[in-house]
Amino acid sequence: MRHQLTPGVLRLCALVALFVCWGSYLGARGDDIGARTAGLVTVAFCLLMIAAHVAGSRAAARDDPPAEVHLAALLGAAPLVPGLVLLLWHHAGAGASVVFLYSFSNDVVANALLIGAGVYAAAFLLARQPRWLLAAALALVLGIELHLSAGFQVTLASRGGGDWTRFVVTLGAVALLVAAGRLLRGDEERNLLVAASLLMSLAYAAIPVATGQDGVRAVVGAALLVAMTVAVRRELTLGMGFGLLVLGGLEIRTLGSYGSSLAPAALFGAAGLGLAWLSVIAARRRHLR
């Protein structure tokens, strides 16, 4: 079987070559250029890739975009927020996010996420590809969260303590995403539900808890888990399942503070068996109708 250099293959090779060019330039000039210059180069590259994605999407059928369109979207979306962080760079003060031992100003990262959310939303409006809704929703809510975390140090392990304001804001954002998904339907709804299920863990982590008193978090976490499960209903996908798995893991971690007590395990076991029994009855009644 002979392989031909079709236009699609040539476009894929062109995108890969541009990606290598961008990375090689930053690697070669890393000692000579500052953070903002590197950020400017990165953002320009991302906008070029997103423009290529939009042009390819508008030229192709919505349900069958070519491979190079997906690649352009990936190459444009992934480095955009880090590029914006470099472009807006200033030294971290009291409020900082620590990622892999590097400190970033919360305000800088938050502004980068909010700008990125705007770019992702514009890409969705122009290209009509539902995946952009997922990226826009996550970037928007995370940006708001970091702005609300100003003055606290945020790390991968600890988000600087809980706060009811952040909890209410994040929970409200999740509710809005679910409601918007119900209105849009189809792939748009599935992507917004994935964003909602991932952000629900962020809401859970924002619940303030006094030392040694995890009862409130455990009860609220159980309610959030049930609510999110009801929200996804028949639309469950791998992304939504991952979000529910993370939320369930956080709930198990909280219940672990009760030590050797079997009460939480018995309570949730009984609830699980009861819900399973109710689901069987509901399925039989629906079948008889």
N, C-alpha and C positions, 0 to 999 in steps of 0.2 A: 504494500500500500504506500503510495507516494504522498509525502506531506507537502502541501502547497503553502506559500506565503500569502495567505488571504489578508484582506484589509484588517480584519479583527486581530489576527496574530501580530501584524505590524503595529497596531495600536497598543496591544499589550506590551510588546517589546519597547515601544516608545515610552510608555509610562514607567516601566521598570528602569529604563535608562535614565529618565529624569529623576527618579527616586535615588538612584545610585549617585547621580551628579550632585544632588542636594546634600546627601550625607557625606560624600567625599569632600565637597567644598567646606562644610563645617569642620570636618576632621582635619583638613589641611590648614585651615586658617584659624583653628581653635585658639591658638596662643596669641593671635594678633587682633582678633575682633572682640568687642565687648558683648555683654549679655543682650543689650538692646539691638545691636546689629544682627546678632545671631537670631534673635526673635523676629526681626523684620524679614530676614531671609526665609525663615521657617513659615511665617504667616503668608508671605507672598507665594511660596510653593503650595501651601494648603489651599489658598484661594484659587490658584491655577488648576489644581486637581479637582476642586469642587465645581469650577466653571466647566471643566471637561466633562465631569459627570452630568451636570445639568444639560449640556448640549447633547450628550449621547442619549440621555433619557428622553428628551423632547423629540429626538429624531427617531427613536425606536418605540415599539409598542410597550405600554405600561406593564403588561404582565410577562413580558419576555425580554428584559433588558440584556444586552450582550455582556460578556464577562469583563470587558475592559471598563464598562460603566461601573460595575461593582468595585473593581480594583481602584478606580479613580476616587470613588467615594471613601473607601477605606484609607487610602493614602492622604486624602484631604482631611478627613474627620479626626483620625487618631492623633496627629502631631499638632492640631490647631491650638488646643488649650495650653499645652506646654510652650508653644511658640508665643502665645499671648502673655503667658507668665514672664517669659524672658523679655518681651517687648515692654511690659509695664514694670519691670523689675525695680525694687528698692529693698534695702536691708530690712530684715524682719525685726520687729520690736517686741512689745509685750505679747501681742496677739500673733501667734505663729503656728503654722502647720509643719509638722516634722514628718518627712517621708524619706525613708532609707538614709537617716542621719543628716539630711539636708533640711534647713529651715527656710520656709517661705512665708511671707507676710500673708495673713488671712485676707486682708483687703485686696491684695494683688491677685491671689488665687480666685477670690470671689468675683472680682471684676472680670478676670479672664473667662471664668465659667459663664457669667452673664452675657458677655460679648459672644462667646462661642455658641450659647443657646440662641442668640439672635441670628447668627450665621446659619446654624442648623435649621432653624425655622424657615429662613428665607430659602434655603436649599429645598426644603419640603414643598414650599409653595410653588417653586419654579419647576422642580423635577417630579413632584407628586409621588415620591418613593416613601412608603410608610416608615421605613427604618429611621429616617431623619427625625420623626416625631419622638422616638425612643431617646435618641441622643439629646434632642432639644429639651425634653422634659427632665431628664436626669441632670443636665448641666444647669438648668434654671433653678431647680429646687436645691441642688448642692450649693450653688452660688448664694442663694438667699440664706441657707443654713450657715455658711461660713461668715456672711455679714453679721448674722445674729450671734456668732461666736467671737466677735471682736473682743480683744482683751484676754481671751483664754488661749492656752496652748493646746493645740489639737495634735494628737499622734494617731498612728494606726491602732494602738492598743487602748487609748483613752481619749475621749472627746472633750475633756475639760469639765466634766460634771454635767449632770442633767439640768434641764431648765424647762418649766412648763410652757413658756412662750415658744421655744423651739419645737416642743412636742405638738402643740396645737397648730402651729404654722405648717409643720410637715404633714400632720394628719389631715389638715384642710387641703393641702396640695394633693395628697393621695385621693381624697374624696372627689376633688375636681377632675383629676385624671380619669377616675372610674366613670364619672358622669359624662365627661367629654367622649370617652370611648363608647358609651352607650348611644350617644347621638351620632357618632361617625360610622360605627359598625365596621365589619370586614377586617382587613389587615390593619387599618388605623386603630381599631379598638384593641386588637391583640397587642400591638406595640405599646399602647398606652397602659394596658393592664400589666405588661411586663415591667414597665417603669414604676407603676404603682406598687407592685409586689416587691421590687427591689428597695424602694424608698420606705416601705413599711418598717423594715429593720432599722432604718435611720430614725424613724419616729420612736420606735421601741427604745433605742439607745439614749434618747433624749429625756426619758422619764427620770425625774430626780428621785434619788433614793438615799435615805439616811443610812449611816453605817450599821450593818447588821439587821436592817429592816427592808427586806426585799419582797414583803407580802404584796404591796401595792403594784410593784412592777410585775410580779407573777400573775396577778389577777388581770391587770390591764393587758399584759402580753397574751394571755389566753384569749381575751376578747378580740384583740387585734388579729390573732391567728384565725379565729373562727370567721371574723368579718372578711378577711382577705380571701379565705377559702370560698365563702359564699359569693364574693364578688367575681372571682374568676370562673366559677361554675363550669360550663362545658367548654370554655375557651382555653383550658389549661394547656400550656406549652412548656417546653424545656426551660425557657427563661423564667416563666412564672413559677414553675416547680422549684427552681433554684432559689428564688426569692423566698418562697414558703419554707424551704429547707433551712435557709439562713435564719429566718425568724424563729422556726422551731428549735434550732440549735441554741439561739440566745435564750429562749424560754427554758430549755433544759439546763443551761448554765446557771440561770437564776435559781431554779428549783434545787440545784446542787448545793446551794447555801444552807439547805435544811439538813445537811449531813446524812445520818443513817435513817432518818424518818421515811417510812414507806407511804405516808399519807398522800403526798403529791402523785406518786406512781399509781396508787389505788384510785385516786380521784380521776385522773386522766384516763386510766384504763377503763373505768366504768363509763366515763363519758364517751370514749371511743366505741365500746361495745354497744352502748345505747343508741348512738348515732347510726352505727352500722345496721342495727335492727330496724330503726325507723326508715332507713334508706330502702331496705328490703320490702317493708310494708308499702312505702310510697311507690316503688317500682311495680309491685303487684297490682295496686289500685289503678295505676296508669295503664297497665296492660289490659285490665278488665274493661276499661272504658271504651 
